[in-house]
Amino acid sequence: MSDSPAADEPLNEEKPAAPVDEGEVLFAEQGGSWWVVAIGPVMVGAVLAMEISGPGQVHWPVMSMFGLILVSFSLVQVYAARRHVSVCLTETTLRQGTRTLPLSEIKKIFPPNESPESKKWESAKALGELHGVPRRRKGIGVKLADGTLAQAWARDVETLRRELTEAVHAVQLGIPPRGRKDN
């Protein structure tokens, strides 16, 4: 008896998931900008220009090493920011960092807190994999389908709030994404 499957038995191969139509992108923030990587070489270039124009020795190996270190750290920082602090709202999903949440999971979006007292949602966990709302971003209180409170977040929080409210309302009404024709 052999360990190989019989010729007439189908193999248990996983089929790739069918692409999901998330609809149009309604709001997006990249999380980090690549121009930050240029800061290190510009600084090293300025120091090299001073060394070249001055009376002393030019420290090529040291300045090259500093430039490489600065570029490396900048690349890591920008890559991490673009991966973990980016936001993308489509007509059916909200992606915060590396996590994507179907809009059907959001039951309520809280208005901004205009009072000096804090609201419960302001101490809720942030959506995505980060523990809290990232620096230089503001939170939007949401109540999820399981009853938990959370915070969506973005730099341009008012635009995200407006687009998110409209998109969640459309999902709750059963309106399909633009361009898709359901029969």
N, C-alpha and C positions, 0 to 999 in steps of 0.2 A: 504494500500500500504506500502510495507516495504522498508527500506533504503538499504537493502543488494542487491548486484547485482544479476541479474537473473542467474539461474543455467547454461544456455547455453551461457552466455556472457563470453568472456575471461577476466581474471583479468589483470589489467595493471601492471604486475610485470616487474621490470627492469631486463633484462638478463645481466649477467656479460659480459663485453667486451671480445672479443676473444683476446688471447695473440698476441701481435704484434712481428713479427720477426725483431729484431733490428740488427741482424747479430753479428759478432764477436766483442769483445771489442778490440779496437785498441790502446787505451791509457786510463790510469786511474791513478788518484792521490786520496788518501784517505782523505786528508785535515788535519788530526791530527793523532798522534800516541798515543797508550795507554800506552807506557812506561812512559809518563809524569806523570801519576797518581802515579807512584812509588817514585817520587822525595820527596813528603811530608813525607811518612813513613821512608824513608832513613834519611832525615834530623832530624826527631823526634828521630829515633833510635840513631843517633850520639849524640844528646843532652842527651838522656837517658844514653848512655854509659859513657859520661863524668860525669853525676850526680852519677851514680852507683859507678864509680871508685873514685869519690871525697869524701871529708870528710863530706859533708852536707846531707841534707834530699833529697830523691828522690820524685819528684812531679808527681806521677802517674796520678792523675785525670787531672791536667793541661796539661800534655804532651799528654794524651789520647784525650783530647778535641782539642788541636792543631792539632793532627794527623787526627782526624775526619774532622775538618774544611778544612785542606789542601787537603785531599782526595776528599771531596765533591766539592770544587771549581775546582779541576783538572778534576773530572768526568764531570762536567757541561761544562767546557771549551773544553775538547776533544770531547764530544758528539756534541756540537755546531759546532766545526770545521769540524767534519766528516760529518755533515749534510749540512752545508752552504758553505763550502769551498772545497768540493770534486769536482772532475772532472771525467767524464766518456764519452769517445768518442767511439761510435759503428759505424758500417758501414752505419747506417741511421740516427743516432741522436747524439746530443751533449748535455750532462747534465752538467750544471754549478750550483752547489749547489742543490737546490730543483727544479729548472726549467729545463725542457727538450725541446730542440729546434730541429725540424726535419732539417736534412742537406739540404733538398730541399728549405728551407727558406733562406739559405746563398747563395748569388749571386756572391760575390767576397771576396777574402782574400787579404789584402794588404801586401806588403813586409815589412820587418822591416825597421824602420826609422834609416838610417845611417847618416843623416845630423844633424847639430846642431839646425836647425829650427824644430819646432814641426809640426806635420801633424794634419789634422782635426780629424782623427779617435782617436788620443791620448787623446782627451778631451771628447770622446763619452762615453755614459753610459756603464757599464759593463753588460755582459749577466748574468743572474741569478737574485736573489732577492736583492743582495747587491748594494749599491749606487755606489761604485767604485771598482776598481780592488783590491782584498784583499792584505794585507801586504805580503811581500816576494814573490809576484807573479808578472809576467809581462803580459802585454796585447798584443793581436793580433788583428789588425784592421780587421773588417768584414763589408761588406755592405749587408743588409738584403733585402729580396724580396720587401718590401714596400719602399725601398730607404733610410731607416735610417742607420746611422752608429752605430756600437757597438764594444765592445771589448770582445773577448774570452780571457781567462786567465789561466795560470798554472805556477807552479814553473819551470818545464822543458819546457819552452816555445818553444824551437826549435823543440823538438820531437813532441809536440802538433801541431805546425805549419805544419810540414812535413806530419803527419798523417791526419790532418784536410784537408789540401790541396788535398791529394790523395783521401780521402773519398768524399769530395764535388765534385771533378772532376768525380768520379765514379757514384755518384748520378745524376749529370748533364748529363752523358752519358747514363743513364738508366741501368747501370749494377746492377743486383740484389745482395743481400748479398750472400757471399759464403755459400754453402750448401743448398741454397733454389733453387728449380727448378721451374721456371715459365713456364707454357705451353703456 
